[in-house]
Amino acid sequence: MPSASSAVSDSGRPVPSSLWRDSDFRRLWVGQTASQLGEHTGLVVLPLFAVLTLNASATQLGVLRAVGQAPILLLALFVGAWVDRWRTRTVMVLTDVGRTLALGAAAVAGLFGLLGLPALFVIAFAIGALSVFFDVAYQASLVRLVRRDQLVRGNSALEGSRSAAQIGGPALGGALVSLLSAPIAAAVGALFFALSFLSIRRIRRVESAPERPERPSWVWRRIHEGLRFVARDTALRTVCLASAAFQFSFTAVMTVYLLFLPRELHLSGTAVGLALAATGPGALLGSVLAARLPNRFGYGPVLVAGAALGDGVFLCVPALHGSSAVTVPALLAVSFVFGVGGQLVNVAVMAVRQTVTPDGMQGRVAATITFVGMGLSPLGSLFGGFLAAEWGLRTSLLATAAGMLLSPVVMALSPLARLGRTLPAAQNVPLTAGRSKAHESGSRPSGDVE
């Protein structure tokens, strides 16, 4: 059985040298793009519905966002252990079905006037939980579809699709809520999840079912292995700490920001959507640069500079006053720069993580970093809502934006900042009693797909 680094797939056919000639990668890319569009549409539709239609308070909005992010903290580690034992295609398809039904239910409930805050909480939690499964699965799936020397290009393409979702999702969601209604916007998001389902289910490369553990306690051992592997690797440990600092502050910023734009700057739902969507074009540029800059300047300098640029630009937002004719272009510029810097970090971090991680650990490592890095997101949302209620919107936005700079500081003070143009090789995983060497070393038995 060839490994992921070989040029031949499990079906015996050569893996195309160009990713775009690989029909299975194209299907993954289309499905992931549609999925991200559905997710980013929903992330704007549900909060805007709460603020503009239900007149939610700052605290209620913080709770709503925290409920949607809580599955990261509650489920991520278990999801990583499960994904390493399931076909990633199966996981992605099932989660797309679930999110289609959840957002479709929001559309129906809204049409009948039943979409109150309790229903929004339930739907936000369901979509958040299913998105954890999808995100871990598609990251692990990429490693099984492409060679290791194609990971940067593959991640650049997938991050580019996420950028396209950041362009279309918020703008479309904000416009539909403003011009039509939240139920229509929710229905459009459900259609994107359905499109993702149709594309991903057409991936032809067959994954054989991974070996299933017989003892229920096995999942805890696998979770522990993932935690231990990340904790012992300097690069992965730094990624976790920097991501935790960023996500806590960023979710606090966004809770205040979604209140600041309509209530302090008096922007419409459409203008809010456009301001958020401007991150997308910047992220598209960041995706292009991320495929080139590390080879010229090194991964470490790109990571630190990208984080400092993208996070620091939010300090400009609290200074904005005046009419929308002045503020909207400034917000577009801030979002664009944030998108460029953020995408440089996203692609470089993903390449580092996937390169140093053996294939058999991909799901658990992705979930561990998600858990540690984004597990503080619900607390950040609650903190942002608390600050907005106690300190006022402008002061709270300045304080939370300053907190985002902790992330580049953590990276700058770590060995991660000294990474050069070449990424380190994957580590071997120590043997565990009762498990085969093939599974622990990251290689797979005959019949598994890389």
C-alpha positions in Angstrom: 0.0 0.0 0.0 1.5 3.3 -1.0 1.7 6.1 1.5 0.4 9.6 1.2 3.7 10.7 0.0 3.8 8.4 -3.0 2.5 9.3 -6.4 0.1 6.4 -6.8 -3.4 6.2 -5.2 -4.9 3.1 -3.6 -6.8 2.5 -6.7 -3.6 2.1 -8.7 -4.0 5.2 -10.7 -1.3 7.9 -10.6 -2.1 10.9 -8.4 -2.1 14.0 -10.8 0.8 16.3 -10.4 -1.6 19.2 -10.5 -4.3 19.2 -7.7 -6.9 20.7 -10.1 -6.6 17.7 -12.4 -7.5 15.4 -9.5 -11.3 15.0 -9.6 -11.5 13.8 -6.0 -9.7 16.9 -4.7 -12.0 19.1 -6.8 -15.0 17.5 -5.2 -13.6 18.0 -1.8 -12.8 21.6 -2.6 -16.3 22.3 -4.0 -17.9 20.6 -1.0 -15.7 22.5 1.5 -16.4 25.8 -0.2 -20.1 25.3 -0.1 -19.9 24.1 3.5 -18.0 27.2 4.4 -20.5 29.4 2.6 -23.3 27.8 4.6 -21.5 28.2 7.8 -20.5 31.9 7.3 -24.0 32.7 6.2 -25.4 31.2 9.3 -22.8 32.9 11.6 -24.2 36.3 10.4 -27.8 35.4 10.0 -28.5 34.1 13.5 -26.8 37.0 15.4 -28.3 39.6 13.1 -31.8 38.1 13.6 -31.2 38.2 17.3 -30.1 41.9 17.3 -32.3 43.4 14.6 -35.5 41.3 15.0 -35.5 40.1 18.6 -33.7 43.2 20.0 -31.3 41.0 21.9 -29.1 42.6 24.5 -25.3 42.5 24.6 -25.5 39.7 27.2 -28.0 37.7 25.1 -25.9 38.1 22.0 -22.8 36.9 23.9 -24.7 33.9 25.2 -25.9 33.1 21.7 -22.4 33.2 20.2 -21.1 31.2 23.2 -23.7 28.5 22.7 -22.7 28.1 19.0 -19.0 27.8 20.0 -19.5 25.6 23.0 -19.3 22.3 21.0 -15.6 23.1 20.3 -14.9 22.9 24.0 -17.2 20.0 24.7 -16.7 17.8 21.6 -13.4 18.5 19.8 -11.2 15.9 21.6 -13.8 13.2 21.2 -14.3 14.1 17.5 -10.6 13.8 16.8 -10.5 10.3 18.3 -13.6 9.3 16.3 -12.5 10.8 13.0 -9.2 8.8 13.1 -11.4 5.7 13.3 -14.0 6.6 10.6 -14.0 7.3 6.9 -13.7 11.1 6.6 -16.0 11.2 3.7 -18.7 9.5 5.7 -18.3 12.0 8.5 -18.5 15.0 6.2 -21.5 13.7 4.4 -23.5 13.0 7.6 -22.6 16.4 9.1 -23.8 18.2 5.9 -27.1 16.4 6.1 -27.5 17.4 9.8 -26.6 21.1 9.2 -29.0 21.2 6.2 -31.8 20.0 8.5 -30.9 22.4 11.3 -30.7 25.5 9.2 -33.7 24.4 7.3 -35.6 24.1 10.6 -34.6 27.7 11.4 -36.0 28.8 8.1 -39.3 27.0 8.7 -39.6 28.2 12.3 -38.9 31.8 11.2 -41.6 31.7 8.6 -44.1 30.6 11.2 -42.9 33.2 13.7 -41.4 30.6 16.1 -37.8 31.6 15.8 -37.2 33.0 19.2 -34.1 33.1 21.3 -34.5 29.6 22.7 -34.8 28.2 19.2 -31.8 30.2 18.1 -29.8 28.7 20.9 -30.7 25.1 20.0 -30.0 25.7 16.3 -26.7 27.5 17.0 -25.5 24.6 19.2 -26.5 22.0 16.6 -24.7 23.7 13.8 -21.7 24.3 15.9 -21.5 20.7 17.0 -21.8 19.4 13.4 -19.3 21.9 12.1 -16.7 20.6 14.6 -17.1 17.1 13.0 -16.8 18.5 9.5 -13.8 20.7 10.1 -11.7 18.0 11.7 -12.8 15.5 9.0 -11.9 17.7 6.0 -8.5 18.6 7.4 -7.7 14.9 7.9 -9.2 14.0 4.5 -6.8 16.3 2.7 -3.8 14.4 3.9 -5.3 11.2 2.5 -6.1 12.7 -0.9 -2.8 14.5 -1.8 1.0 13.9 -1.4 2.8 15.6 1.4 4.6 17.9 -1.0 1.2 19.1 -2.2 -0.1 20.0 1.3 0.8 23.7 1.1 -0.9 24.1 -2.3 -3.9 22.0 -1.1 -4.3 24.1 2.0 -3.9 27.3 0.0 -6.8 26.2 -2.2 -9.0 25.2 0.7 -8.2 28.3 2.6 -8.9 30.3 -0.6 -12.3 28.6 -0.6 -12.9 29.6 3.0 -11.9 33.2 1.9 -14.5 33.0 -0.9 -17.1 32.0 1.8 -16.0 35.0 3.9 -16.7 37.2 0.9 -20.1 35.7 -0.1 -21.4 34.4 3.2 -21.6 37.6 5.4 -22.5 39.8 2.5 -25.3 37.5 1.3 -26.5 36.8 4.8 -26.6 40.4 5.8 -28.3 41.5 2.6 -30.9 38.8 2.8 -31.7 39.6 6.4 -31.9 43.3 5.7 -33.8 43.1 2.3 -35.9 40.0 2.8 -35.9 38.1 6.1 -33.9 35.9 8.4 -35.9 32.7 7.3 -34.9 33.3 3.7 -31.3 33.8 4.6 -31.4 30.6 6.7 -32.9 28.7 3.8 -30.0 29.9 1.5 -27.5 28.7 4.1 -29.2 25.3 4.2 -28.9 25.0 0.4 -25.2 25.5 0.6 -24.9 22.6 3.1 -27.0 20.5 0.7 -24.6 21.4 -2.2 -21.6 20.3 0.0 -23.3 17.0 0.6 -23.9 16.4 -3.1 -20.3 17.2 -4.0 -18.5 15.3 -1.2 -20.5 12.1 -1.6 -19.2 11.9 -5.2 -15.6 11.5 -4.1 -14.6 8.1 -5.7 -11.5 7.2 -3.8 -12.6 4.6 -1.4 -11.5 4.7 2.2 -11.6 1.3 3.9 -13.2 1.3 7.3 -10.6 2.0 10.0 -10.1 -0.6 12.8 -12.7 -0.1 15.5 -11.8 -0.4 19.2 -13.6 -3.1 21.2 -13.3 -1.4 24.6 -15.2 1.9 25.3 -12.2 3.1 27.3 -10.0 3.0 24.1 -11.3 6.5 23.1 -9.8 8.0 26.2 -6.5 6.4 25.5 -6.5 7.8 22.0 -7.5 11.3 23.2 -4.6 11.1 25.7 -2.2 10.1 22.8 -3.3 13.2 20.8 -2.9 15.5 23.8 0.5 14.1 24.7 1.8 14.3 21.1 0.9 18.0 20.8 2.2 18.8 24.3 5.6 17.3 23.5 6.0 19.0 20.1 7.3 22.6 20.5 5.8 23.9 17.2 2.3 22.3 17.9 2.4 23.5 21.5 3.1 27.0 20.5 0.3 26.9 17.9 -2.1 25.9 20.6 -1.1 28.7 23.0 -1.1 31.4 20.2 -4.4 30.2 18.9 -6.0 30.2 22.4 -4.8 33.8 23.0 -6.2 34.9 19.6 -9.5 33.0 19.7 -10.4 34.3 23.2 -9.7 37.9 22.2 -11.1 37.6 18.7 -14.5 36.2 19.8 -14.7 38.9 22.4 -13.9 41.5 19.7 -16.6 40.1 17.4 -19.3 40.1 20.0 -18.6 43.8 20.7 -18.1 44.5 17.0 -21.5 43.1 16.0 -23.1 45.5 18.4 -20.7 48.4 17.6 -21.5 48.5 13.9 -25.3 48.8 14.0 -25.7 50.6 17.3 -22.7 52.9 17.6 -22.0 53.6 13.8 -25.7 53.1 12.9 -24.9 50.7 9.9 -27.7 48.7 8.2 -27.6 44.9 8.0 -26.3 45.1 4.4 -23.5 47.5 5.4 -22.6 45.2 8.3 -22.5 42.2 6.0 -20.2 44.1 3.5 -17.9 45.2 6.3 -17.5 41.6 7.4 -17.2 40.3 3.9 -14.3 42.5 3.1 -12.2 40.0 5.0 -12.7 37.6 2.1 -10.8 39.5 -0.6 -7.9 40.1 1.8 -7.9 36.4 2.6 -7.8 35.5 -1.1 -4.7 37.6 -1.4 -3.3 36.0 1.7 -3.9 32.6 0.2 -1.8 33.5 -2.9 0.9 35.1 -0.8 1.0 32.1 1.6 2.0 29.8 -1.2 5.0 31.9 -2.0 6.2 34.0 1.0 7.3 31.1 3.2 9.7 29.8 0.5 11.3 33.2 0.3 11.3 34.5 3.9 10.7 31.3 6.0 7.7 30.1 7.8 8.5 31.7 11.1 8.8 35.3 9.9 5.6 34.9 7.8 3.7 33.6 10.8 4.8 36.4 13.2 4.5 39.2 10.7 1.1 38.0 9.4 -0.3 37.7 12.9 1.0 41.2 14.0 -0.4 42.8 10.8 -3.8 41.1 10.9 -4.4 41.4 14.6 -3.0 44.9 15.1 -5.2 46.5 12.4 -8.3 46.1 14.6 -7.0 48.8 17.0 -8.0 51.3 14.4 -11.8 50.5 14.6 -12.6 52.2 18.0 -11.4 55.5 16.5 -14.0 55.5 13.8 -16.8 58.1 14.0 -19.0 59.9 11.5 -21.3 58.9 8.7 -21.3 55.6 6.9 -19.8 57.3 3.8 -16.6 57.6 5.8 -16.7 54.7 8.2 -17.6 51.9 5.7 -14.5 52.4 3.5 -12.4 52.4 6.6 -14.0 49.2 7.9 -13.5 47.6 4.5 -9.8 48.5 4.6 -9.5 47.1 8.2 -11.2 43.8 7.2 -9.1 43.5 4.1 -5.8 43.8 6.0 -7.1 41.5 8.7 -7.9 38.9 6.0 -4.5 39.1 4.4 -2.6 38.7 7.7 -5.0 36.0 9.1 -4.8 33.9 5.9 -1.0 34.0 5.9 -1.1 32.6 9.4 -3.8 30.0 8.7 -2.1 28.4 5.7 1.4 28.4 7.2 0.1 26.9 10.5 -1.9 24.3 8.7 1.2 23.3 6.7 3.3 23.1 9.8 0.8 21.0 11.7 0.1 18.5 8.8 3.8 18.1 8.0 5.0 17.3 11.5 2.0 15.0 12.3 1.9 11.3 11.2 -1.1 10.3 9.1 -2.6 8.1 11.9 -2.6 11.1 14.3 -4.0 13.8 11.9 -7.6 13.8 13.3 -6.5 13.8 16.9 -3.9 16.5 16.5 -6.4 18.7 14.5 -9.0 18.2 17.2 -6.5 18.8 20.1 -5.4 22.1 18.5 -9.0 23.0 17.9 -9.9 22.2 21.5 -7.1 24.2 23.0 -7.0 26.9 20.5 -10.7 27.5 20.2 -12.0 26.1 23.4 -11.8 29.5 25.0 -14.1 31.0 22.3 -17.3 30.6 24.3 -15.7 32.4 27.3 -14.4 35.1 24.9 -17.9 35.7 23.6 -19.3 35.9 27.1 -16.5 38.2 28.2 -17.1 40.5 25.2 -20.8 40.7 26.0 -20.0 41.5 29.7 -17.5 44.2 28.7 -19.9 45.8 26.3 -22.6 46.0 29.0 -20.3 47.3 31.7 -17.7 49.5 29.9 -19.5 50.6 26.7 -18.9 49.6 23.2 -16.0 51.8 22.2 -13.9 51.1 25.2 -14.6 47.4 25.2 -13.7 47.2 21.5 -10.3 48.8 22.2 -9.5 46.5 25.1 -10.4 43.3 23.3 -8.6 44.4 20.1 -5.4 45.0 22.1 -5.8 41.5 23.6 -5.5 40.0 20.1 -1.8 41.1 20.0 -1.0 38.4 22.5 -1.0 35.9 19.7 1.9 37.3 17.6 3.9 37.9 20.9 3.6 34.3 21.9 4.8 33.1 18.4 7.6 35.7 18.4 9.0 34.4 21.7 8.9 30.8 20.6 11.1 28.5 18.4 8.2 28.7 15.9 9.4 32.1 14.9 12.7 30.6 13.8 11.2 28.1 11.3 13.0 28.5 7.9 12.0 27.7 4.4 11.9 23.9 5.0 9.4 22.3 7.3 10.5 19.6 9.8 9.6 16.0 9.0 6.8 14.0 10.7 7.6 12.4 14.0 7.1 8.8 14.9 4.5 8.0 17.5 5.6 5.8 20.4 4.1 2.3 20.5 1.2 1.7 22.7 0.4 -1.8 24.1 -2.2 -3.6 22.1 -1.8 -1.5 18.9 0.1 -2.3 15.7 3.2 -0.6 14.7 1.6 0.5 11.4 -1.0 2.5 13.2 1.4 4.2 15.6 4.0 5.1 13.0 1.4 6.9 10.9 1.5 4.3 8.1 -1.6 2.3 7.2 -2.3 -1.3 6.5 -3.1 -2.5 3.0 -6.4 -1.2 1.8 -6.4 2.2 3.6 -6.4 5.3 1.5 -3.8 8.0 1.6 
